[in-house]
Amino acid sequence: MHEVVYMKAEFEPWWMFEEWEEKVLSRKTFSSKVEARKYWDGLVEELRRNYPLSEIREPAFAAFWLEGEIEYCESCDDDMQMYYGLLWLENGSPIKSF
């Protein structure tokens, strides 16, 4: 099973901190890698149009952000940059290859 996860957090998706699942905005599952890749590519294209800054760590992670889009983090008592992230999971773990 393949799953593409869209999240918003004060960290890039590749960190996968303990609370990362609390930051999920949406998730979509696919039975085939081809379907998941098509959906992934569409999301990457859409997010690139909306967020000029990005970093792709293929094959499983992508982060997008706007400079200065910050939110206050109570637990760290600081303003934090916000990131819109994608994760591609295969059977619950980051995919290793396309």
N, C-alpha and C positions, 0 to 999 in steps of 0.2 A: 504494500500500500504506500502511496505517495501522498504527502500533505504539504501544501503551500500555506505558510502562516504569515499574516500581516500584523505588525505590532507597532506601537508607539511607546518609546521609553527614553529615559535619560542615559541610555547606553546603546552602543551598537549591538546588533543581534548576535554577532559571533561570540560575544561574551557569555551568553546564555546563563546569566546569574540565576541563582535559586528561584527568584520571584519572576522570572521572565514570562511565565505563562499568565501571570496576572496582568500583563501589558498587552495581551493579544486583542486585536480589534476584530479579526476574522480569520477563519481557517477553512480551507477547501481540500477535500480528499479526492484522489484519483486512483483508478486501478492500473493505469499505465503510465510509464515514464514519459511517453510522447504527449499525452494529454496534459500532464503536469508541466512539461516544458513549455508548451504553447501558452498555458495560463501564466506561468512565471514570466515569460518574455513579454506578454501583454502588460502585466503589472509593472515590470521594470520600465517599459516604454512610457507608461502613464505617469509613473512617479518621477521619471527624469524630466518630463514636461513641467511638473509642478514644483520640483525641488532642484535648484541648479547645482547643488553640491551632492556628490555621491561617491561611494566606494563599493565596488563589487569584489567579493571574495568568493570566487567560483570554487566549487559549483553550488555551494549551499547557502550563501549569505549575501545580502545587499543592504546598504544603508543609504538613506537620503535625508537631507536636512536643509534648512534655511538658516543662514548665519544670523544669530541673535534671537532665534525662536527659543526662548528659555522659559522654564517653569521652576517655581520654588520647590526645593526638596526639603521636607521637614526633617527627615532622619539625618540628613547631612548638613542641614542648616546653611544651604547655599543655593544660588540660582544655577540651574543645570541646562545645558544645551539639550534640545529634544531631537530624537532621531526616529524616522519612520523606517522600519526594517522588514525585510523578507527573510524567511527561513524556508528551506526546502528539506523536508524530512522524509526518509525512507524507513518504514517500519519503526518510527519513533526516534531515529537518530539522523543527524545531518548526512545528506547524500554525499557519497565519496566521488562519484563521477557521473557524467551525463550518459 
